Amino acid sequence: MANPFVHIELETNDVARAKDFYQKLFDWKLEDVPGMDYTMINVGDGTGGGMMKNPVPEVPSHWLAYVLVDDVAAATSKAKALGATVCKEPTEIPEYGWFSVIMDPTGAALALWQGKECK
């Protein structure tokens, strides 16, 4: 598959409660990232993810899927040309990669991800 889902992120209005719930529900290993308000989710086999405080508190807690792309800037521009709304322009996460967030023409949010190893 050329563009697989590579990360699933929970943006929640109550991180502590979400951590407690998902640790009890699933056999996930949750690991806080030093120096960041971010928790990595290791699911074992399959696509892992993370959780963080919802950056837009008036939006309900939600899951956001990330799709791997070769060039996040080009993919974001292409999505816009195809009718998407760009919610978050390409942004670097130092040492890890770049991401953007788009809203497709039907109103569904999706994140695009380019890891450092792709550049």
C-alpha positions as CSV (number, residue, x, y, z in Angstrom):
1,M,0.0,0.0,0.0
2,A,1.5,3.3,-1.0
3,N,0.0,5.5,1.7
4,P,-0.8,3.5,4.8
5,F,-2.3,4.7,8.1
6,V,0.7,5.0,10.3
7,H,-0.5,6.7,13.5
8,I,-3.8,7.2,15.3
9,E,-4.0,10.0,17.8
10,L,-6.5,10.7,20.5
11,E,-7.1,14.4,21.1
12,T,-9.0,14.4,24.4
13,N,-10.4,16.9,26.8
14,D,-9.4,14.7,29.8
15,V,-6.0,13.0,29.3
16,A,-5.8,11.4,32.7
17,R,-9.3,9.8,32.4
18,A,-8.5,8.6,28.8
19,K,-5.2,7.0,30.0
20,D,-7.0,5.2,32.8
21,F,-9.8,4.0,30.5
22,Y,-7.6,2.7,27.7
23,Q,-5.0,1.0,30.0
24,K,-7.9,-0.9,31.6
25,L,-9.7,-1.6,28.3
26,F,-6.8,-2.8,26.2
27,D,-3.3,-4.2,26.7
28,W,-1.7,-1.0,25.4
29,K,1.6,0.3,26.8
30,L,1.4,4.1,27.4
31,E,4.6,6.1,27.6
32,D,4.8,9.8,28.3
33,V,7.3,11.6,26.0
34,P,9.8,13.5,28.1
35,G,9.6,17.3,27.6
36,M,6.2,17.1,25.7
37,D,2.6,16.9,26.9
38,Y,2.2,13.7,24.8
39,T,1.7,10.0,25.5
40,M,2.7,7.4,23.0
41,I,0.5,4.3,22.6
42,N,2.3,1.1,21.8
43,V,-0.3,-1.5,20.7
44,G,2.2,-4.3,20.0
45,D,1.3,-5.5,16.5
46,G,-0.4,-3.0,14.3
47,T,-0.6,0.8,14.0
48,G,0.2,2.6,17.3
49,G,-0.5,6.1,18.2
50,G,-0.6,8.7,20.8
51,M,-2.8,10.9,23.0
52,M,-2.7,14.5,23.9
53,K,-4.8,17.4,25.3
54,N,-7.3,18.5,22.7
55,P,-5.8,21.7,21.1
56,V,-9.4,22.9,20.4
57,P,-11.3,22.4,23.6
58,E,-14.7,23.4,22.1
59,V,-14.3,20.4,19.8
60,P,-15.3,17.0,21.4
61,S,-12.6,14.5,22.1
62,H,-11.8,12.5,18.9
63,W,-9.4,10.2,17.2
64,L,-7.4,11.5,14.3
65,A,-5.7,9.1,11.7
66,Y,-2.4,9.9,10.1
67,V,-1.5,8.7,6.6
68,L,2.2,8.4,5.4
69,V,3.2,10.6,2.5
70,D,6.5,11.2,0.8
71,D,6.2,15.0,0.9
72,V,3.8,16.6,3.3
73,A,3.9,20.0,1.7
74,A,3.1,18.6,-1.8
75,A,0.4,16.2,-0.4
76,T,-1.2,19.1,1.5
77,S,-1.2,21.3,-1.7
78,K,-2.7,18.5,-3.7
79,A,-5.4,17.9,-1.2
80,K,-6.3,21.6,-1.2
81,A,-6.4,21.6,-5.0
82,L,-8.8,18.6,-4.8
83,G,-11.2,20.5,-2.5
84,A,-9.8,19.9,1.0
85,T,-9.6,22.6,3.6
86,V,-6.2,22.9,5.3
87,C,-6.7,23.1,9.0
88,K,-3.1,22.9,10.0
89,E,-0.3,23.9,7.5
90,P,2.7,21.5,7.3
91,T,4.4,21.8,10.7
92,E,7.7,20.2,11.9
93,I,7.9,18.1,15.0
94,P,11.7,18.3,15.6
95,E,13.6,15.0,15.4
96,Y,10.4,13.2,14.2
97,G,9.0,14.6,11.0
98,W,6.3,16.9,9.6
99,F,2.5,16.8,9.6
100,S,-0.5,18.7,8.4
101,V,-4.2,18.3,9.0
102,I,-6.8,18.6,6.3
103,M,-10.6,18.4,6.2
104,D,-11.7,16.5,3.1
105,P,-14.6,17.8,1.0
106,T,-17.1,15.7,3.0
107,G,-16.0,17.3,6.3
108,A,-13.8,14.4,7.6
109,A,-10.4,15.4,9.2
110,L,-7.2,13.5,8.3
111,A,-3.6,14.1,9.1
112,L,-0.7,13.7,6.7
113,W,2.7,12.5,8.0
114,Q,6.2,12.6,6.6
115,G,8.8,11.1,8.9
116,K,12.4,12.4,9.0
117,E,13.5,9.1,7.4
118,C,11.5,10.0,4.2
119,K,13.3,13.3,3.5
